[in-house]
Amino acid sequence: MQKTFSLRPVPVDAIRWNFANFWSGFDALAFERHLLGVSGKHKFRISEQNPQIVFESVFGTPGKGRERWPKARQVWYTGENVAPPLDQFDKCLSFHRDIKDPRHLRWPYYLLHLASLPMSFNDLVKCQSSVSTWAERPGFCAFIAFNEGCQTRNRFVEKLSRYRRVDCPGRVLNNMTSETLGQRGNLHGKINFLKQYKYAVCFENTSTRGSEGYVTEKLVDAMLAGCIPLYWGDHRVGEDFNENSFINLGVYGNDVNAMVQHVIELDSDERLQNNLFQEPWLPEIKSSEHFSFETSKDAILKLVANVNK
């Protein structure tokens, strides 16, 4: 079931919106905060009767939003590894980097995840640890996953565990109670748990050329906790985050043994640690055809401004 919410009075000047086919536990009010965070002067309120914009995701019968609210502007959104149905919606928001179509906007899931906390890119910068406080953390490495299907991820954790224990409170490779995380979906509980550890395994579920741009919450959660992220996933993740600030399996040609060896060297070499902690999480802001939060925000603003046209 999606989260219930009490409908508030809709101000006359508010943009009326609703949603369909979102995931179990979807926080509609966090999504609204997300829209408010990028829309500046505009106000948003959920409206059951006559929404102007309907956001539809992939967890239900396709077209449910249009069927229920046919006069609304239809916007498709997903954080999942799914291709956007451009011909069926007025706008599609997804993780894909290279879709050059005016109906598409890159809006990776970690943006909504930050808003759900609620946090921002500025908070991400502030969360970066110093090497001295990082070195005092009691735990070596944590791995939290519930999808058992990623063999690359499982193999990496198993090999790293031969060096030092990796704590795994999730369903995959479980070796400790999950009560330390709190209830599943407790975002702050996960981050607080990770703050005990120097490293966090944040491999995505997949890494293919067809899924370029698929960057979920995993990397961001490790950064918010001040861990050194151990990453695998998007081949072009450096366009969103500074690759010099974390360890990326792709740099080692997807050689799990080589990455494990580097972590072992890093763990005992203060010079390597200092070099890594001098690097910011975020790259320098550059103009690019690829993801830019500012250009994506501008596109959302344009969508909102034209909602009554």
Backbone as CSV, one residue per row, in Angstrom:
resi,resn,N_x,N_y,N_z,CA_x,CA_y,CA_z,C_x,C_y,C_z
1,MET,0.839,-1.193,0.000,0.000,0.000,0.000,0.874,1.243,0.000
2,GLN,0.431,2.268,-0.725,1.118,3.536,-0.675,0.733,4.245,0.618
3,LYS,1.612,5.133,1.091,1.349,5.822,2.338,0.075,6.649,2.240
4,THR,-0.694,6.609,3.306,-1.880,7.452,3.341,-1.485,8.851,3.763
5,PHE,-2.317,9.814,3.437,-2.037,11.190,3.803,-3.358,11.922,3.918
6,SER,-3.382,12.936,4.738,-4.596,13.737,4.871,-4.547,14.856,3.854
7,LEU,-5.619,14.991,3.083,-5.674,16.044,2.079,-5.833,17.391,2.767
8,ARG,-4.987,18.330,2.396,-5.055,19.675,2.950,-5.842,20.569,2.001
9,PRO,-6.380,21.680,2.510,-7.057,22.617,1.602,-6.103,23.054,0.498
10,VAL,-6.606,23.139,-0.724,-5.771,23.501,-1.864,-5.840,25.010,-2.078
11,PRO,-4.736,25.743,-1.847,-4.751,27.180,-2.101,-5.077,27.456,-3.566
12,VAL,-5.685,28.601,-3.807,-6.100,28.949,-5.162,-4.925,28.963,-6.120
13,ASP,-3.759,29.418,-5.642,-2.605,29.560,-6.528,-1.720,28.321,-6.558
14,ALA,-2.135,27.216,-5.932,-1.304,26.009,-5.877,-1.464,25.174,-7.143
15,ILE,-0.387,24.498,-7.523,-0.438,23.511,-8.600,-1.033,22.226,-8.024
16,ARG,-2.111,21.773,-8.598,-2.785,20.567,-8.117,-2.161,19.337,-8.787
17,TRP,-1.816,18.332,-7.975,-1.173,17.153,-8.538,-1.670,15.894,-7.835
18,ASN,-1.399,14.756,-8.465,-1.667,13.477,-7.844,-0.715,12.450,-8.453
19,PHE,-0.876,11.193,-8.057,0.071,10.165,-8.488,-0.634,8.832,-8.658
20,ALA,0.007,7.955,-9.429,-0.538,6.616,-9.666,0.609,5.629,-9.851
21,ASN,0.394,4.406,-9.419,1.325,3.289,-9.674,2.709,3.497,-9.069
22,PHE,2.777,4.182,-7.917,4.061,4.296,-7.237,4.259,3.098,-6.316
23,TRP,5.449,2.977,-5.767,5.832,1.793,-5.014,5.178,1.771,-3.634
24,SER,5.201,0.572,-3.032,4.706,0.412,-1.672,5.534,1.280,-0.731
25,GLY,4.881,2.049,0.103,5.586,2.934,1.018,5.926,4.288,0.430
26,PHE,5.481,4.553,-0.800,5.755,5.849,-1.437,5.266,6.990,-0.550
27,ASP,6.141,7.947,-0.311,5.834,9.092,0.542,5.439,10.271,-0.342
28,ALA,4.152,10.466,-0.511,3.664,11.513,-1.413,4.081,12.902,-0.953
29,LEU,4.108,13.119,0.355,4.469,14.444,0.850,5.959,14.719,0.665
30,ALA,6.795,13.681,0.747,8.218,13.869,0.450,8.406,14.208,-1.021
31,PHE,7.626,13.568,-1.872,7.685,13.873,-3.301,7.257,15.319,-3.537
32,GLU,6.265,15.761,-2.795,5.818,17.151,-2.908,6.921,18.102,-2.455
33,ARG,7.603,17.765,-1.370,8.735,18.596,-0.924,9.801,18.656,-2.000
34,HIS,9.990,17.543,-2.671,10.966,17.474,-3.757,10.597,18.464,-4.854
35,LEU,9.328,18.488,-5.231,8.874,19.434,-6.248,9.037,20.866,-5.762
36,LEU,8.685,21.098,-4.489,8.833,22.439,-3.936,10.289,22.871,-3.937
37,GLY,11.178,21.894,-3.683,12.595,22.214,-3.618,13.165,22.678,-4.940
38,VAL,12.573,22.272,-6.057,13.123,22.669,-7.357,12.265,23.703,-8.063
39,SER,11.088,23.980,-7.515,10.172,24.826,-8.270,10.134,26.275,-7.809
40,GLY,10.869,26.587,-6.749,10.947,27.970,-6.318,9.623,28.508,-5.809
41,LYS,9.022,29.417,-6.538,7.845,30.153,-6.063,6.565,29.331,-6.093
42,HIS,6.525,28.229,-6.816,5.274,27.489,-6.986,4.906,26.695,-5.734
43,LYS,3.621,26.609,-5.466,3.097,25.794,-4.388,2.433,24.559,-4.996
44,PHE,2.501,23.455,-4.269,1.900,22.214,-4.747,0.970,21.656,-3.683
45,ARG,-0.144,21.095,-4.114,-1.042,20.401,-3.202,-1.657,19.208,-3.933
46,ILE,-1.774,18.099,-3.204,-2.414,16.917,-3.769,-3.913,17.172,-3.914
47,SER,-4.435,16.848,-5.077,-5.862,17.049,-5.355,-6.444,15.771,-5.943
48,GLU,-7.488,15.255,-5.314,-8.150,14.045,-5.803,-9.098,14.346,-6.959
49,GLN,-9.691,15.524,-6.960,-10.779,15.807,-7.889,-10.308,16.267,-9.264
50,ASN,-9.358,17.191,-9.285,-9.034,17.819,-10.563,-7.551,18.184,-10.639
51,PRO,-6.658,17.193,-10.566,-5.225,17.517,-10.616,-4.823,18.048,-11.987
52,GLN,-3.841,18.946,-11.973,-3.312,19.482,-13.227,-2.151,18.635,-13.749
53,ILE,-1.408,18.025,-12.831,-0.299,17.133,-13.193,-0.485,15.808,-12.464
54,VAL,-0.324,14.715,-13.184,-0.351,13.384,-12.572,0.974,12.696,-12.865
55,PHE,1.658,12.267,-11.803,2.887,11.498,-11.933,2.539,10.018,-11.842
56,GLU,2.995,9.252,-12.813,2.730,7.815,-12.824,4.051,7.062,-12.853
57,SER,4.131,5.986,-12.046,5.323,5.149,-12.040,4.985,3.767,-12.611
58,VAL,5.758,2.753,-12.242,5.710,1.471,-12.958,5.140,0.320,-12.128
59,PHE,4.585,0.607,-10.943,4.142,-0.460,-10.054,2.623,-0.640,-10.112
60,GLY,2.112,-0.900,-11.288,0.679,-1.088,-11.454,0.315,-1.137,-12.925
61,THR,-0.975,-1.123,-13.210,-1.450,-1.183,-14.588,-1.089,0.099,-15.327
62,PRO,-0.337,0.015,-16.438,0.049,1.225,-17.175,-1.169,2.036,-17.613
63,GLY,-1.032,3.354,-17.519,-2.107,4.235,-17.952,-3.173,4.506,-16.911
64,LYS,-2.956,4.053,-15.692,-3.965,4.228,-14.646,-4.221,5.708,-14.362
65,GLY,-3.142,6.513,-14.368,-3.297,7.939,-14.104,-4.111,8.638,-15.175
66,ARG,-3.836,8.314,-16.438,-4.581,8.938,-17.538,-6.050,8.498,-17.527
67,GLU,-6.268,7.238,-17.183,-7.645,6.731,-17.144,-8.465,7.447,-16.076
68,ARG,-7.849,7.711,-14.941,-8.581,8.342,-13.842,-8.692,9.852,-14.014
69,TRP,-7.604,10.478,-14.529,-7.582,11.936,-14.675,-7.160,12.287,-16.105
70,PRO,-8.025,12.099,-17.077,-7.644,12.249,-18.488,-7.283,13.673,-18.901
71,LYS,-7.722,14.684,-18.162,-7.447,16.067,-18.546,-6.125,16.591,-17.984
72,ALA,-5.505,15.835,-17.096,-4.266,16.290,-16.457,-3.063,16.056,-17.360
73,ARG,-2.016,16.834,-17.141,-0.747,16.574,-17.814,-0.137,15.327,-17.190
74,GLN,0.268,14.379,-18.032,0.733,13.075,-17.564,2.260,13.021,-17.601
75,VAL,2.860,12.756,-16.426,4.319,12.690,-16.305,4.693,11.319,-15.762
76,TRP,5.523,10.607,-16.495,5.977,9.267,-16.090,7.276,9.409,-15.305
77,TYR,7.386,8.661,-14.201,8.605,8.724,-13.385,8.982,7.331,-12.907
78,THR,10.271,7.028,-12.952,10.751,5.812,-12.307,12.193,5.982,-11.871
79,GLY,12.527,5.314,-10.769,13.911,5.170,-10.357,14.419,3.785,-10.686
80,GLU,13.557,2.966,-11.306,13.920,1.592,-11.647,14.626,1.539,-12.998
81,ASN,15.227,0.378,-13.262,15.953,0.179,-14.518,14.958,-0.202,-15.616
82,VAL,14.165,0.781,-16.042,13.091,0.583,-17.016,13.172,1.686,-18.062
83,ALA,12.955,1.326,-19.326,12.990,2.323,-20.405,11.728,3.179,-20.367
84,PRO,11.851,4.491,-20.560,10.678,5.370,-20.510,9.785,5.235,-21.740
85,PRO,8.470,5.163,-21.553,7.520,5.075,-22.674,7.199,6.475,-23.216
86,LEU,8.079,7.021,-24.005,7.983,8.418,-24.430,6.690,8.736,-25.170
87,ASP,6.173,7.790,-25.923,4.990,8.056,-26.744,3.689,8.070,-25.945
88,GLN,3.760,7.696,-24.683,2.531,7.551,-23.903,2.320,8.657,-22.870
89,PHE,3.313,9.557,-22.720,3.228,10.578,-21.676,3.692,11.928,-22.210
90,ASP,3.260,12.986,-21.528,3.690,14.330,-21.904,5.159,14.556,-21.563
91,LYS,5.606,13.926,-20.479,7.001,14.041,-20.063,7.393,12.756,-19.355
92,CYS,8.631,12.324,-19.550,9.146,11.143,-18.858,10.401,11.528,-18.085
93,LEU,10.443,11.155,-16.812,11.594,11.394,-15.956,12.224,10.050,-15.632
94,SER,13.501,9.870,-15.965,14.170,8.598,-15.693,15.656,8.845,-15.481
95,PHE,16.397,7.773,-15.255,17.834,7.888,-15.010,18.653,7.981,-16.286
96,HIS,18.100,7.666,-17.437,18.866,7.538,-18.680,19.587,8.831,-19.035
97,ARG,20.844,8.716,-19.440,21.670,9.885,-19.743,21.480,10.407,-21.163
98,ASP,21.340,9.538,-22.120,21.551,9.923,-23.519,20.294,9.947,-24.370
99,ILE,19.137,10.023,-23.757,17.908,10.130,-24.546,17.734,11.588,-24.957
100,LYS,17.950,11.859,-26.212,17.854,13.228,-26.717,16.462,13.427,-27.323
101,ASP,15.516,13.622,-26.471,14.124,13.802,-26.866,13.530,14.838,-25.917
102,PRO,12.850,15.855,-26.430,12.308,16.903,-25.551,11.290,16.389,-24.544
103,ARG,10.786,15.181,-24.775,9.818,14.615,-23.833,10.494,13.930,-22.653
104,HIS,11.821,13.853,-22.669,12.546,13.144,-21.615,13.399,14.091,-20.792
105,LEU,13.469,13.810,-19.498,14.314,14.565,-18.579,15.030,13.586,-17.662
106,ARG,16.333,13.731,-17.543,17.067,12.867,-16.614,16.831,13.346,-15.188
107,TRP,16.345,12.437,-14.381,16.056,12.747,-12.979,16.310,11.480,-12.160
108,PRO,17.589,11.172,-11.866,17.930,9.912,-11.192,17.307,9.814,-9.802
109,TYR,17.136,8.577,-9.351,16.403,8.326,-8.115,17.036,8.996,-6.906
110,TYR,18.359,9.145,-6.893,18.979,9.680,-5.687,18.520,11.110,-5.386
111,LEU,18.018,11.844,-6.380,17.487,13.185,-6.122,16.238,13.117,-5.248
112,LEU,15.332,12.207,-5.584,14.139,12.022,-4.759,14.521,11.472,-3.390
113,HIS,15.512,10.606,-3.352,15.972,10.032,-2.086,16.484,11.128,-1.156
114,LEU,17.292,12.038,-1.680,17.777,13.157,-0.868,16.612,13.978,-0.327
115,ALA,15.625,14.238,-1.176,14.467,15.028,-0.749,13.666,14.310,0.330
116,SER,13.651,12.975,0.293,12.880,12.200,1.262,13.503,12.237,2.645
117,LEU,14.786,12.581,2.748,15.458,12.529,4.047,15.023,13.613,5.049
118,PRO,14.759,14.865,4.767,15.058,15.618,3.543,16.451,16.241,3.616
119,MET,17.188,16.137,2.523,18.523,16.706,2.428,18.733,17.231,1.022
120,SER,19.900,17.839,0.795,20.208,18.431,-0.498,21.659,18.149,-0.841
121,PHE,22.093,18.628,-2.004,23.497,18.496,-2.368,24.393,19.207,-1.354
122,ASN,23.937,20.320,-0.813,24.729,21.042,0.183,24.952,20.194,1.425
123,ASP,23.928,19.461,1.842,24.074,18.563,2.984,25.066,17.453,2.674
124,LEU,25.068,17.006,1.442,25.993,15.955,1.030,27.436,16.422,1.197
125,VAL,27.700,17.655,0.818,29.047,18.219,0.955,29.442,18.299,2.426
126,LYS,28.514,18.718,3.277,28.804,18.896,4.699,29.063,17.573,5.409
127,CYS,28.536,16.473,4.870,28.638,15.171,5.541,29.987,14.495,5.342
128,GLN,30.843,15.046,4.508,32.119,14.395,4.237,32.984,14.397,5.494
129,SER,33.480,13.238,5.889,34.269,13.088,7.106,35.674,13.628,6.914
130,SER,36.344,13.853,8.034,37.788,14.069,7.997,38.454,12.716,8.174
131,VAL,39.677,12.609,7.708,40.353,11.314,7.799,40.570,10.914,9.252
132,SER,40.744,11.885,10.146,40.993,11.563,11.555,39.758,10.963,12.217
133,THR,38.581,11.563,12.001,37.362,10.996,12.593,36.993,9.679,11.929
134,TRP,37.253,9.570,10.631,36.986,8.322,9.910,37.821,7.185,10.485
135,ALA,39.083,7.456,10.789,39.995,6.416,11.274,39.581,5.875,12.638
136,GLU,38.787,6.632,13.384,38.376,6.213,14.725,37.120,5.342,14.712
137,ARG,36.530,5.149,13.557,35.301,4.355,13.502,35.580,2.898,13.883
138,PRO,34.696,2.296,14.673,34.969,0.937,15.154,34.804,-0.151,14.098
139,GLY,33.895,0.046,13.157,33.610,-0.994,12.181,34.435,-0.851,10.919
140,PHE,34.750,-1.973,10.296,35.527,-1.962,9.054,34.646,-1.649,7.850
141,CYS,33.666,-2.499,7.581,32.872,-2.341,6.361,31.478,-2.915,6.575
142,ALA,30.491,-2.268,5.956,29.107,-2.736,6.025,28.563,-2.970,4.621
143,PHE,27.666,-3.924,4.531,27.007,-4.259,3.267,25.543,-4.523,3.565
144,ILE,24.659,-3.746,2.948,23.222,-3.878,3.181,22.536,-4.104,1.842
145,ALA,21.983,-5.288,1.651,21.280,-5.580,0.396,20.191,-6.609,0.657
146,PHE,19.128,-6.528,-0.143,18.002,-7.453,-0.020,17.745,-8.209,-1.317
147,ASN,18.395,-7.794,-2.393,18.271,-8.465,-3.691,19.462,-9.403,-3.859
148,GLU,19.196,-10.694,-3.889,20.271,-11.685,-3.912,20.808,-11.967,-5.311
149,GLY,20.254,-11.330,-6.325,20.555,-11.710,-7.699,21.838,-11.167,-8.282
150,CYS,22.534,-10.261,-7.595,23.742,-9.650,-8.167,24.979,-10.430,-7.731
151,GLN,25.456,-11.319,-8.588,26.575,-12.184,-8.232,27.892,-11.420,-8.121
152,THR,28.066,-10.376,-8.928,29.286,-9.564,-8.823,29.397,-8.960,-7.435
153,ARG,28.320,-8.435,-6.940,28.287,-7.828,-5.604,28.561,-8.869,-4.529
154,ASN,27.896,-10.007,-4.625,28.079,-11.054,-3.626,29.522,-11.548,-3.607
155,ARG,30.093,-11.731,-4.798,31.467,-12.228,-4.890,32.456,-11.237,-4.274
156,PHE,32.237,-9.946,-4.504,33.127,-8.932,-3.931,33.086,-8.971,-2.403
157,VAL,31.890,-9.024,-1.836,31.764,-9.029,-0.377,32.408,-10.278,0.214
158,GLU,32.205,-11.414,-0.419,32.798,-12.655,0.077,34.318,-12.584,0.070
159,LYS,34.897,-12.025,-0.985,36.358,-11.928,-1.072,36.909,-10.899,-0.090
160,LEU,36.229,-9.756,0.059,36.688,-8.745,1.012,36.601,-9.271,2.441
161,SER,35.623,-10.133,2.706,35.441,-10.702,4.040,36.593,-11.616,4.442
162,ARG,37.357,-12.084,3.478,38.526,-12.910,3.805,39.639,-12.061,4.414
163,TYR,39.586,-10.766,4.153,40.563,-9.842,4.747,40.102,-9.408,6.133
164,ARG,38.902,-8.859,6.226,38.312,-8.470,7.501,36.799,-8.662,7.411
165,ARG,36.194,-8.823,8.543,34.747,-9.068,8.587,33.979,-7.902,7.970
166,VAL,33.035,-8.229,7.109,32.083,-7.268,6.558,30.735,-7.546,7.215
167,ASP,30.189,-6.569,7.907,28.907,-6.750,8.584,27.766,-6.628,7.576
168,CYS,26.883,-7.636,7.585,25.808,-7.715,6.583,24.464,-7.915,7.286
169,PRO,23.779,-6.825,7.659,22.490,-6.968,8.339,21.307,-7.161,7.397
170,GLY,21.518,-7.058,6.094,20.441,-7.254,5.127,20.182,-8.727,4.869
171,ARG,19.308,-9.018,3.929,18.977,-10.402,3.605,20.147,-11.117,2.934
172,VAL,20.929,-10.404,2.123,22.010,-11.009,1.353,23.251,-11.179,2.226
173,LEU,23.779,-12.416,2.277,24.981,-12.749,3.049,24.838,-12.353,4.513
174,ASN,23.646,-12.452,5.045,23.356,-11.972,6.398,24.239,-12.639,7.442
175,ASN,24.841,-11.830,8.313,25.650,-12.375,9.405,25.422,-11.629,10.716
176,MET,24.348,-10.821,10.776,24.014,-10.110,12.008,22.541,-9.715,11.965
177,THR,22.015,-9.356,13.111,20.604,-8.991,13.180,20.323,-7.723,12.389
178,SER,19.153,-7.682,11.791,18.754,-6.489,11.042,18.099,-5.449,11.938
179,GLU,17.919,-5.774,13.219,17.290,-4.825,14.140,18.110,-3.551,14.277
180,THR,19.402,-3.646,14.026,20.270,-2.473,14.126,19.923,-1.422,13.077
181,LEU,19.251,-1.847,11.998,18.872,-0.919,10.933,17.555,-0.217,11.215
182,GLY,16.751,-0.787,12.103,15.395,-0.295,12.252,14.516,-0.920,11.189
183,GLN,13.294,-0.477,11.104,12.341,-1.013,10.136,12.817,-0.736,8.721
184,ARG,12.613,-1.692,7.821,13.021,-1.485,6.437,12.302,-0.260,5.868
185,GLY,13.060,0.589,5.206,12.511,1.851,4.729,12.843,3.011,5.653
186,ASN,13.447,2.700,6.811,13.887,3.742,7.743,15.190,4.331,7.213
187,LEU,15.093,5.422,6.461,16.253,5.961,5.756,17.326,6.437,6.719
188,HIS,16.940,7.130,7.767,17.926,7.636,8.719,18.545,6.492,9.521
189,GLY,17.759,5.435,9.767,18.297,4.282,10.478,19.447,3.643,9.726
190,LYS,19.308,3.533,8.417,20.378,2.965,7.594,21.625,3.839,7.641
191,ILE,21.452,5.144,7.495,22.600,6.054,7.482,23.292,6.065,8.841
192,ASN,22.520,6.086,9.920,23.120,6.055,11.254,23.889,4.765,11.483
193,PHE,23.372,3.669,10.963,24.090,2.394,11.066,25.427,2.471,10.339
194,LEU,25.423,3.024,9.133,26.650,3.100,8.336,27.703,3.996,8.973
195,LYS,27.300,4.943,9.796,28.256,5.873,10.413,29.242,5.177,11.347
196,GLN,28.980,3.926,11.674,29.903,3.163,12.519,31.071,2.579,11.720
197,TYR,31.013,2.672,10.386,31.937,1.925,9.530,32.800,2.845,8.676
198,LYS,33.985,2.340,8.345,34.900,3.085,7.480,34.497,2.959,6.013
199,TYR,34.038,1.796,5.634,33.690,1.531,4.233,32.251,1.037,4.144
200,ALA,31.639,1.299,3.001,30.299,0.762,2.732,30.267,0.232,1.310
201,VAL,29.835,-1.007,1.150,29.667,-1.593,-0.185,28.375,-1.042,-0.771
202,CYS,28.491,-0.336,-1.888,27.298,0.269,-2.511,27.269,-0.066,-3.993
203,PHE,27.302,-1.372,-4.283,27.159,-1.849,-5.654,25.686,-1.752,-6.063
204,GLU,25.449,-1.313,-7.298,24.094,-1.341,-7.833,23.704,-2.787,-8.150
205,ASN,22.435,-2.996,-8.488,21.972,-4.340,-8.839,22.454,-4.777,-10.214
206,THR,22.840,-3.802,-11.045,23.245,-4.114,-12.414,24.212,-3.063,-12.917
207,SER,24.977,-3.416,-13.941,25.902,-2.477,-14.577,26.035,-2.870,-16.040
208,THR,25.246,-2.230,-16.894,25.285,-2.516,-18.324,25.310,-1.205,-19.088
209,ARG,25.718,-1.276,-20.353,25.709,-0.064,-21.174,24.289,0.467,-21.347
210,GLY,23.329,-0.432,-21.330,21.946,-0.005,-21.482,21.379,0.669,-20.246
211,SER,22.083,0.545,-19.118,21.596,1.155,-17.873,22.468,2.322,-17.434
212,GLU,23.183,2.939,-18.370,24.026,4.077,-18.004,23.167,5.206,-17.445
213,GLY,23.611,5.742,-16.330,22.840,6.769,-15.643,22.058,6.228,-14.467
214,TYR,22.020,4.884,-14.331,21.268,4.251,-13.246,22.074,4.358,-11.954
215,VAL,21.853,5.451,-11.237,22.531,5.701,-9.965,21.444,5.855,-8.910
216,THR,21.397,4.922,-7.969,20.329,4.924,-6.972,20.808,5.596,-5.686
217,GLU,20.175,5.237,-4.585,20.499,5.858,-3.300,21.751,5.293,-2.653
218,LYS,22.261,4.160,-3.144,23.309,3.435,-2.433,24.576,4.265,-2.246
219,LEU,25.047,4.881,-3.318,26.260,5.693,-3.251,26.038,6.905,-2.351
220,VAL,24.903,7.553,-2.483,24.587,8.742,-1.689,24.511,8.405,-0.201
221,ASP,23.907,7.271,0.156,23.801,6.895,1.565,25.177,6.701,2.192
222,ALA,26.092,6.078,1.463,27.451,5.904,1.976,28.120,7.254,2.198
223,MET,27.916,8.182,1.272,28.503,9.519,1.402,27.904,10.275,2.578
224,LEU,26.585,10.210,2.730,25.928,10.888,3.846,26.408,10.354,5.188
225,ALA,26.790,9.083,5.218,27.288,8.472,6.450,28.775,8.721,6.664
226,GLY,29.449,9.346,5.693,30.874,9.621,5.828,31.757,8.409,5.617
227,CYS,31.216,7.351,5.007,32.015,6.161,4.679,32.798,6.397,3.391
228,ILE,33.791,5.569,3.145,34.388,5.484,1.816,33.519,4.524,1.010
229,PRO,32.862,4.997,-0.036,31.999,4.113,-0.820,32.819,3.141,-1.675
230,LEU,32.401,1.894,-1.677,32.963,0.867,-2.558,31.890,0.599,-3.608
231,TYR,32.099,1.113,-4.822,31.019,1.249,-5.800,31.216,0.363,-7.025
232,TRP,30.082,-0.030,-7.594,30.022,-0.658,-8.916,28.657,-0.352,-9.493
233,GLY,28.622,0.022,-10.767,27.338,0.322,-11.378,27.493,1.122,-12.645
234,ASP,27.035,2.357,-12.612,27.025,3.215,-13.791,28.440,3.457,-14.313
235,HIS,28.662,3.164,-15.603,29.983,3.352,-16.193,30.403,4.815,-16.203
236,ARG,29.429,5.718,-16.183,29.724,7.149,-16.268,29.310,7.881,-14.995
237,VAL,29.461,7.203,-13.874,29.078,7.798,-12.600,29.875,9.065,-12.312
238,GLY,31.055,9.197,-12.921,31.881,10.383,-12.722,31.252,11.657,-13.241
239,GLU,30.216,11.545,-14.045,29.507,12.739,-14.505,28.579,13.294,-13.426
240,ASP,28.262,12.469,-12.420,27.426,12.907,-11.297,28.257,13.145,-10.040
241,PHE,29.234,12.270,-9.794,30.031,12.330,-8.575,31.518,12.228,-8.920
242,ASN,32.343,12.752,-8.028,33.787,12.759,-8.239,34.349,11.358,-8.000
243,GLU,34.787,10.705,-9.054,35.275,9.323,-8.935,36.550,9.209,-8.111
244,ASN,37.257,10.299,-7.906,38.464,10.251,-7.081,38.146,10.208,-5.589
245,SER,36.867,10.363,-5.238,36.484,10.390,-3.825,35.969,9.043,-3.327
246,PHE,35.927,8.033,-4.184,35.474,6.708,-3.769,36.166,5.649,-4.611
247,ILE,35.956,4.388,-4.260,36.583,3.265,-4.951,35.556,2.650,-5.894
248,ASN,35.915,2.554,-7.167,34.971,2.133,-8.203,35.510,0.898,-8.921
249,LEU,34.748,-0.168,-8.895,35.169,-1.410,-9.540,35.455,-1.214,-11.019
250,GLY,34.746,-0.302,-11.663,34.960,-0.066,-13.084,36.370,0.377,-13.409
251,VAL,37.020,1.063,-12.474,38.403,1.516,-12.678,39.343,0.322,-12.809
252,TYR,38.972,-0.798,-12.215,39.804,-2.006,-12.227,39.336,-3.005,-13.278
253,GLY,38.634,-2.510,-14.283,38.153,-3.395,-15.336,37.216,-4.464,-14.825
254,ASN,36.461,-4.137,-13.757,35.526,-5.078,-13.119,36.226,-6.303,-12.546
255,ASP,37.517,-6.151,-12.217,38.296,-7.220,-11.595,38.111,-7.131,-10.077
256,VAL,37.287,-8.010,-9.531,36.970,-7.986,-8.106,38.224,-8.142,-7.260
257,ASN,39.125,-9.043,-7.647,40.342,-9.270,-6.866,41.206,-8.016,-6.798
258,ALA,41.301,-7.292,-7.911,42.114,-6.072,-7.945,41.526,-4.999,-7.032
259,MET,40.209,-4.883,-7.025,39.586,-3.877,-6.156,39.757,-4.242,-4.688
260,VAL,39.589,-5.505,-4.354,39.795,-5.943,-2.970,41.219,-5.639,-2.531
261,GLN,42.186,-5.897,-3.395,43.578,-5.626,-3.061,43.805,-4.140,-2.808
262,HIS,43.154,-3.285,-3.592,43.310,-1.843,-3.385,42.711,-1.415,-2.045
263,VAL,41.570,-1.976,-1.676,40.968,-1.649,-0.383,41.904,-2.059,0.746
264,ILE,42.532,-3.206,0.616,43.482,-3.669,1.632,44.652,-2.697,1.750
265,GLU,45.182,-2.248,0.622,46.284,-1.278,0.636,45.842,0.049,1.245
266,LEU,44.668,0.515,0.853,44.147,1.779,1.374,43.950,1.710,2.879
267,ASP,43.508,0.576,3.359,43.174,0.424,4.771,44.391,0.578,5.680
268,SER,45.580,0.392,5.131,46.797,0.471,5.951,47.756,1.570,5.504
269,ASP,47.340,2.426,4.594,48.227,3.448,4.035,47.630,4.834,4.282
270,GLU,48.178,5.560,5.247,47.643,6.878,5.593,47.783,7.872,4.447
271,ARG,48.811,7.731,3.651,48.991,8.649,2.518,47.844,8.493,1.522
272,LEU,47.499,7.253,1.195,46.380,7.013,0.286,45.068,7.521,0.881
273,GLN,44.906,7.332,2.177,43.698,7.804,2.845,43.597,9.324,2.775
274,ASN,44.695,10.012,3.065,44.696,11.478,3.019,44.389,11.990,1.616
275,ASN,44.969,11.340,0.614,44.713,11.755,-0.772,43.231,11.630,-1.114
276,LEU,42.627,10.537,-0.677,41.221,10.307,-0.994,40.324,11.326,-0.290
277,PHE,40.630,11.629,0.973,39.768,12.537,1.729,39.925,13.994,1.316
278,GLN,40.923,14.297,0.529,41.058,15.650,-0.012,40.124,15.884,-1.199
279,GLU,39.548,14.815,-1.704,38.669,14.918,-2.866,37.222,15.154,-2.429
280,PRO,36.537,16.142,-3.011,35.122,16.365,-2.686,34.236,15.297,-3.319
281,TRP,33.066,15.069,-2.720,32.126,14.099,-3.288,31.673,14.509,-4.687
282,LEU,31.452,15.798,-4.865,30.866,16.273,-6.118,31.933,16.833,-7.036
283,PRO,31.814,16.608,-8.337,32.782,17.162,-9.289,32.562,18.659,-9.458
284,GLU,33.532,19.314,-10.077,33.335,20.717,-10.403,32.154,20.842,-11.356
285,ILE,31.377,21.901,-11.161,30.209,22.113,-12.024,30.683,22.541,-13.400
286,LYS,30.329,21.771,-14.392,30.714,22.070,-15.767,29.475,22.007,-16.648
287,SER,29.491,22.776,-17.725,28.383,22.659,-18.665,28.550,21.348,-19.411
288,SER,27.454,20.637,-19.571,27.522,19.306,-20.158,26.176,18.955,-20.761
289,GLU,26.197,18.090,-21.757,24.942,17.577,-22.297,24.346,16.534,-21.367
290,HIS,25.153,16.065,-20.413,24.699,15.028,-19.510,24.066,15.668,-18.277
291,PHE,23.921,14.897,-17.226,23.135,15.355,-16.092,23.696,16.613,-15.444
292,SER,22.834,17.573,-15.252,23.118,18.774,-14.481,21.877,19.079,-13.669
293,PHE,22.036,19.186,-12.375,20.883,19.458,-11.534,20.209,20.764,-11.936
294,GLU,20.997,21.770,-12.272,20.425,23.066,-12.618,19.591,22.991,-13.899
295,THR,20.125,22.311,-14.935,19.356,22.225,-16.180,18.109,21.368,-15.992
296,SER,18.205,20.331,-15.167,17.030,19.507,-14.895,15.985,20.304,-14.121
297,LYS,16.446,21.104,-13.171,15.521,21.945,-12.407,14.810,22.933,-13.330
298,ASP,15.554,23.508,-14.269,14.946,24.449,-15.214,13.839,23.777,-16.026
299,ALA,14.067,22.518,-16.404,13.056,21.796,-17.183,11.795,21.545,-16.356
300,ILE,11.955,21.225,-15.073,10.800,21.050,-14.199,10.040,22.366,-14.064
301,LEU,10.775,23.460,-13.908,10.135,24.773,-13.799,9.311,25.088,-15.041
302,LYS,9.862,24.750,-16.204,9.148,25.004,-17.454,7.876,24.156,-17.526
303,LEU,7.984,22.905,-17.089,6.815,22.023,-17.080,5.719,22.597,-16.190
304,VAL,6.119,23.071,-15.015,5.152,23.627,-14.071,4.551,24.924,-14.603
305,ALA,5.390,25.782,-15.174,4.919,27.079,-15.662,3.882,26.925,-16.770
306,ASN,3.989,25.840,-17.532,3.091,25.633,-18.672,1.907,24.728,-18.351
307,VAL,1.691,24.454,-17.074,0.715,23.438,-16.715,-0.702,23.821,-17.126
308,ASN,-1.001,25.098,-17.191,-2.358,25.518,-17.548,-2.527,25.807,-19.031
309,LYS,-1.477,25.592,-19.818,-1.540,25.933,-21.243,-2.018,24.749,-22.061
